[in-house]
Amino acid sequence: MAEEKVINWEAEEVREAKELVERLSRFVNRHNNMKLVVDGVTNDHRTLQQGMMRLFMACVQRWAEQYDKGEGWYDLRNAATVKISKQIVSKLGDEIHMLPLI
């Protein structure tokens, strides 16, 4: 029974992650004014802000890795994203992972 709950929890986490990605993609595709989201995120509970920053930095890390893999991993539509991400990771080094859960 406990194993079934773990499996259901993992499936729910996957479903929620996919839904979040889809909703975020739709939002950035339709709206130019990011201020409402920025205001919401930066005024959220501080522990949650830290968690969101860990998520954002994980994206930066992944984009930097895509830059390292070469141009087959990005094109003109996201080249600035992967290049800037590479610069961020190069500048921060190991500090990119120093976002503790407090």
mmCIF file of the C-alpha atoms, coordinates in Angstrom:
data_MODEL
# 
_entry.id   MODEL 
# 
loop_
_atom_site.group_PDB 
_atom_site.id 
_atom_site.type_symbol 
_atom_site.label_atom_id 
_atom_site.label_alt_id 
_atom_site.label_comp_id 
_atom_site.label_asym_id 
_atom_site.label_entity_id 
_atom_site.label_seq_id 
_atom_site.pdbx_PDB_ins_code 
_atom_site.Cartn_x 
_atom_site.Cartn_y 
_atom_site.Cartn_z 
_atom_site.occupancy 
_atom_site.B_iso_or_equiv 
_atom_site.pdbx_formal_charge 
_atom_site.auth_seq_id 
_atom_site.auth_comp_id 
_atom_site.auth_asym_id 
_atom_site.auth_atom_id 
_atom_site.pdbx_PDB_model_num 
ATOM 1   C CA . MET A 1 1   ? 0.000  0.000  0.000   1.00 0.00 ? 1   MET A CA 1 
ATOM 2   C CA . ALA A 1 2   ? 2.806  2.460  0.884   1.00 0.00 ? 2   ALA A CA 1 
ATOM 3   C CA . GLU A 1 3   ? 4.573  1.679  -2.408  1.00 0.00 ? 3   GLU A CA 1 
ATOM 4   C CA . GLU A 1 4   ? 1.369  2.475  -4.312  1.00 0.00 ? 4   GLU A CA 1 
ATOM 5   C CA . LYS A 1 5   ? 1.203  5.909  -2.636  1.00 0.00 ? 5   LYS A CA 1 
ATOM 6   C CA . VAL A 1 6   ? 4.824  6.625  -3.616  1.00 0.00 ? 6   VAL A CA 1 
ATOM 7   C CA . ILE A 1 7   ? 4.125  5.660  -7.218  1.00 0.00 ? 7   ILE A CA 1 
ATOM 8   C CA . ASN A 1 8   ? 0.988  7.824  -7.269  1.00 0.00 ? 8   ASN A CA 1 
ATOM 9   C CA . TRP A 1 9   ? 2.906  10.739 -5.750  1.00 0.00 ? 9   TRP A CA 1 
ATOM 10  C CA . GLU A 1 10  ? 5.633  10.438 -8.390  1.00 0.00 ? 10  GLU A CA 1 
ATOM 11  C CA . ALA A 1 11  ? 3.040  10.280 -11.175 1.00 0.00 ? 11  ALA A CA 1 
ATOM 12  C CA . GLU A 1 12  ? 1.334  13.370 -9.733  1.00 0.00 ? 12  GLU A CA 1 
ATOM 13  C CA . GLU A 1 13  ? 4.664  15.209 -9.606  1.00 0.00 ? 13  GLU A CA 1 
ATOM 14  C CA . VAL A 1 14  ? 5.345  14.376 -13.268 1.00 0.00 ? 14  VAL A CA 1 
ATOM 15  C CA . ARG A 1 15  ? 1.834  15.486 -14.240 1.00 0.00 ? 15  ARG A CA 1 
ATOM 16  C CA . GLU A 1 16  ? 2.182  18.774 -12.337 1.00 0.00 ? 16  GLU A CA 1 
ATOM 17  C CA . ALA A 1 17  ? 5.612  19.478 -13.851 1.00 0.00 ? 17  ALA A CA 1 
ATOM 18  C CA . LYS A 1 18  ? 4.318  18.900 -17.386 1.00 0.00 ? 18  LYS A CA 1 
ATOM 19  C CA . GLU A 1 19  ? 1.314  21.111 -16.708 1.00 0.00 ? 19  GLU A CA 1 
ATOM 20  C CA . LEU A 1 20  ? 3.546  23.884 -15.317 1.00 0.00 ? 20  LEU A CA 1 
ATOM 21  C CA . VAL A 1 21  ? 5.806  23.788 -18.381 1.00 0.00 ? 21  VAL A CA 1 
ATOM 22  C CA . GLU A 1 22  ? 2.807  23.916 -20.722 1.00 0.00 ? 22  GLU A CA 1 
ATOM 23  C CA . ARG A 1 23  ? 1.212  26.825 -18.842 1.00 0.00 ? 23  ARG A CA 1 
ATOM 24  C CA . LEU A 1 24  ? 4.475  28.758 -18.651 1.00 0.00 ? 24  LEU A CA 1 
ATOM 25  C CA . SER A 1 25  ? 5.083  28.213 -22.371 1.00 0.00 ? 25  SER A CA 1 
ATOM 26  C CA . ARG A 1 26  ? 1.576  29.426 -23.221 1.00 0.00 ? 26  ARG A CA 1 
ATOM 27  C CA . PHE A 1 27  ? 2.046  32.472 -21.004 1.00 0.00 ? 27  PHE A CA 1 
ATOM 28  C CA . VAL A 1 28  ? 5.358  33.594 -22.511 1.00 0.00 ? 28  VAL A CA 1 
ATOM 29  C CA . ASN A 1 29  ? 4.021  32.900 -26.007 1.00 0.00 ? 29  ASN A CA 1 
ATOM 30  C CA . ARG A 1 30  ? 0.973  35.149 -25.511 1.00 0.00 ? 30  ARG A CA 1 
ATOM 31  C CA . HIS A 1 31  ? 2.109  37.922 -23.164 1.00 0.00 ? 31  HIS A CA 1 
ATOM 32  C CA . ASN A 1 32  ? 4.845  40.507 -23.399 1.00 0.00 ? 32  ASN A CA 1 
ATOM 33  C CA . ASN A 1 33  ? 4.299  41.998 -19.937 1.00 0.00 ? 33  ASN A CA 1 
ATOM 34  C CA . MET A 1 34  ? 6.209  39.777 -17.523 1.00 0.00 ? 34  MET A CA 1 
ATOM 35  C CA . LYS A 1 35  ? 5.761  42.292 -14.665 1.00 0.00 ? 35  LYS A CA 1 
ATOM 36  C CA . LEU A 1 36  ? 2.765  40.493 -13.135 1.00 0.00 ? 36  LEU A CA 1 
ATOM 37  C CA . VAL A 1 37  ? 4.699  37.222 -12.877 1.00 0.00 ? 37  VAL A CA 1 
ATOM 38  C CA . VAL A 1 38  ? 7.876  38.946 -11.694 1.00 0.00 ? 38  VAL A CA 1 
ATOM 39  C CA . ASP A 1 39  ? 5.900  40.839 -9.036  1.00 0.00 ? 39  ASP A CA 1 
ATOM 40  C CA . GLY A 1 40  ? 4.160  37.651 -7.933  1.00 0.00 ? 40  GLY A CA 1 
ATOM 41  C CA . VAL A 1 41  ? 7.346  35.605 -7.713  1.00 0.00 ? 41  VAL A CA 1 
ATOM 42  C CA . THR A 1 42  ? 9.394  38.271 -5.954  1.00 0.00 ? 42  THR A CA 1 
ATOM 43  C CA . ASN A 1 43  ? 6.628  38.904 -3.413  1.00 0.00 ? 43  ASN A CA 1 
ATOM 44  C CA . ASP A 1 44  ? 5.956  35.235 -2.684  1.00 0.00 ? 44  ASP A CA 1 
ATOM 45  C CA . HIS A 1 45  ? 7.051  33.537 0.545   1.00 0.00 ? 45  HIS A CA 1 
ATOM 46  C CA . ARG A 1 46  ? 10.833 33.852 0.841   1.00 0.00 ? 46  ARG A CA 1 
ATOM 47  C CA . THR A 1 47  ? 11.411 30.114 1.136   1.00 0.00 ? 47  THR A CA 1 
ATOM 48  C CA . LEU A 1 48  ? 9.396  29.631 -2.053  1.00 0.00 ? 48  LEU A CA 1 
ATOM 49  C CA . GLN A 1 49  ? 11.422 32.373 -3.754  1.00 0.00 ? 49  GLN A CA 1 
ATOM 50  C CA . GLN A 1 50  ? 14.560 30.390 -2.924  1.00 0.00 ? 50  GLN A CA 1 
ATOM 51  C CA . GLY A 1 51  ? 13.001 27.258 -4.411  1.00 0.00 ? 51  GLY A CA 1 
ATOM 52  C CA . MET A 1 52  ? 12.028 29.131 -7.566  1.00 0.00 ? 52  MET A CA 1 
ATOM 53  C CA . MET A 1 53  ? 15.554 30.474 -7.873  1.00 0.00 ? 53  MET A CA 1 
ATOM 54  C CA . ARG A 1 54  ? 16.884 26.903 -7.639  1.00 0.00 ? 54  ARG A CA 1 
ATOM 55  C CA . LEU A 1 55  ? 14.552 26.008 -10.509 1.00 0.00 ? 55  LEU A CA 1 
ATOM 56  C CA . PHE A 1 56  ? 15.663 29.009 -12.574 1.00 0.00 ? 56  PHE A CA 1 
ATOM 57  C CA . MET A 1 57  ? 19.336 28.284 -11.953 1.00 0.00 ? 57  MET A CA 1 
ATOM 58  C CA . ALA A 1 58  ? 18.823 24.632 -12.915 1.00 0.00 ? 58  ALA A CA 1 
ATOM 59  C CA . CYS A 1 59  ? 17.485 25.927 -16.240 1.00 0.00 ? 59  CYS A CA 1 
ATOM 60  C CA . VAL A 1 60  ? 20.514 28.202 -16.601 1.00 0.00 ? 60  VAL A CA 1 
ATOM 61  C CA . GLN A 1 61  ? 22.797 25.239 -15.878 1.00 0.00 ? 61  GLN A CA 1 
ATOM 62  C CA . ARG A 1 62  ? 21.041 23.105 -18.522 1.00 0.00 ? 62  ARG A CA 1 
ATOM 63  C CA . TRP A 1 63  ? 21.215 25.873 -21.137 1.00 0.00 ? 63  TRP A CA 1 
ATOM 64  C CA . ALA A 1 64  ? 24.939 26.312 -20.414 1.00 0.00 ? 64  ALA A CA 1 
ATOM 65  C CA . GLU A 1 65  ? 25.398 22.575 -20.986 1.00 0.00 ? 65  GLU A CA 1 
ATOM 66  C CA . GLN A 1 66  ? 23.581 22.914 -24.317 1.00 0.00 ? 66  GLN A CA 1 
ATOM 67  C CA . TYR A 1 67  ? 26.012 25.688 -25.260 1.00 0.00 ? 67  TYR A CA 1 
ATOM 68  C CA . ASP A 1 68  ? 28.904 23.350 -24.442 1.00 0.00 ? 68  ASP A CA 1 
ATOM 69  C CA . LYS A 1 69  ? 27.408 20.627 -26.665 1.00 0.00 ? 69  LYS A CA 1 
ATOM 70  C CA . GLY A 1 70  ? 27.445 22.931 -29.675 1.00 0.00 ? 70  GLY A CA 1 
ATOM 71  C CA . GLU A 1 71  ? 25.125 24.568 -32.126 1.00 0.00 ? 71  GLU A CA 1 
ATOM 72  C CA . GLY A 1 72  ? 23.108 21.431 -32.791 1.00 0.00 ? 72  GLY A CA 1 
ATOM 73  C CA . TRP A 1 73  ? 21.592 21.935 -29.327 1.00 0.00 ? 73  TRP A CA 1 
ATOM 74  C CA . TYR A 1 74  ? 20.362 25.469 -30.004 1.00 0.00 ? 74  TYR A CA 1 
ATOM 75  C CA . ASP A 1 75  ? 19.623 27.818 -32.887 1.00 0.00 ? 75  ASP A CA 1 
ATOM 76  C CA . LEU A 1 76  ? 19.011 31.533 -33.430 1.00 0.00 ? 76  LEU A CA 1 
ATOM 77  C CA . ARG A 1 77  ? 15.726 31.394 -31.488 1.00 0.00 ? 77  ARG A CA 1 
ATOM 78  C CA . ASN A 1 78  ? 17.471 30.560 -28.192 1.00 0.00 ? 78  ASN A CA 1 
ATOM 79  C CA . ALA A 1 79  ? 21.154 31.282 -28.911 1.00 0.00 ? 79  ALA A CA 1 
ATOM 80  C CA . ALA A 1 80  ? 21.162 34.330 -26.619 1.00 0.00 ? 80  ALA A CA 1 
ATOM 81  C CA . THR A 1 81  ? 19.675 32.230 -23.819 1.00 0.00 ? 81  THR A CA 1 
ATOM 82  C CA . VAL A 1 82  ? 22.328 29.523 -23.995 1.00 0.00 ? 82  VAL A CA 1 
ATOM 83  C CA . LYS A 1 83  ? 25.203 31.982 -24.461 1.00 0.00 ? 83  LYS A CA 1 
ATOM 84  C CA . ILE A 1 84  ? 24.151 34.182 -21.534 1.00 0.00 ? 84  ILE A CA 1 
ATOM 85  C CA . SER A 1 85  ? 23.560 31.050 -19.439 1.00 0.00 ? 85  SER A CA 1 
ATOM 86  C CA . LYS A 1 86  ? 27.100 29.917 -20.203 1.00 0.00 ? 86  LYS A CA 1 
ATOM 87  C CA . GLN A 1 87  ? 28.431 33.289 -19.043 1.00 0.00 ? 87  GLN A CA 1 
ATOM 88  C CA . ILE A 1 88  ? 26.412 33.086 -15.818 1.00 0.00 ? 88  ILE A CA 1 
ATOM 89  C CA . VAL A 1 89  ? 27.654 29.576 -15.025 1.00 0.00 ? 89  VAL A CA 1 
ATOM 90  C CA . SER A 1 90  ? 31.236 30.533 -15.879 1.00 0.00 ? 90  SER A CA 1 
ATOM 91  C CA . LYS A 1 91  ? 31.050 33.553 -13.583 1.00 0.00 ? 91  LYS A CA 1 
ATOM 92  C CA . LEU A 1 92  ? 29.318 31.800 -10.659 1.00 0.00 ? 92  LEU A CA 1 
ATOM 93  C CA . GLY A 1 93  ? 31.117 28.471 -10.798 1.00 0.00 ? 93  GLY A CA 1 
ATOM 94  C CA . ASP A 1 94  ? 30.024 26.243 -7.914  1.00 0.00 ? 94  ASP A CA 1 
ATOM 95  C CA . GLU A 1 95  ? 28.063 29.117 -6.370  1.00 0.00 ? 95  GLU A CA 1 
ATOM 96  C CA . ILE A 1 96  ? 25.284 28.347 -8.871  1.00 0.00 ? 96  ILE A CA 1 
ATOM 97  C CA . HIS A 1 97  ? 24.288 25.466 -6.570  1.00 0.00 ? 97  HIS A CA 1 
ATOM 98  C CA . MET A 1 98  ? 24.466 27.441 -3.290  1.00 0.00 ? 98  MET A CA 1 
ATOM 99  C CA . LEU A 1 99  ? 20.757 27.992 -2.777  1.00 0.00 ? 99  LEU A CA 1 
ATOM 100 C CA . PRO A 1 100 ? 19.875 26.123 0.407   1.00 0.00 ? 100 PRO A CA 1 
ATOM 101 C CA . LEU A 1 101 ? 16.389 25.214 1.533   1.00 0.00 ? 101 LEU A CA 1 
ATOM 102 C CA . ILE A 1 102 ? 15.854 27.185 4.738   1.00 0.00 ? 102 ILE A CA 1 
# 
